[in-house]
């Protein structure tokens, strides 16, 4: 395999007919503090989001994804920290990590 062969398509990437379900909830601050970096603060109440993605077609091919994001404070501004992100596609994993900087891992979410 040539060294200059990319695993994923160049930008822009398209995700037509994507299905997304987001669940917002109040998280346990003690549990949330165990997974965020020390330089981030947790607002009170502590909010988190679980997101399920189903991409039946995309420029990366079909795949599923699952993410857990925790609302944090960085220099007094509200942001979301991605604590967990799982995909069932090596292409989705590589594009997420290399283009967007999201800490994705491979697993087998099926919906």
Secondary structure, 3 states (H helix, E strand, C coil): CCCCCCCCCCCCCCCCCCEEEEEEEECCHHHHHCCCCCCCECCCCCEEEEEEEEECCCCCCCEEEEEEEEEEEECCEEEEEEEEEEECCHHHHHHHHHCCCCCCEECCCCC
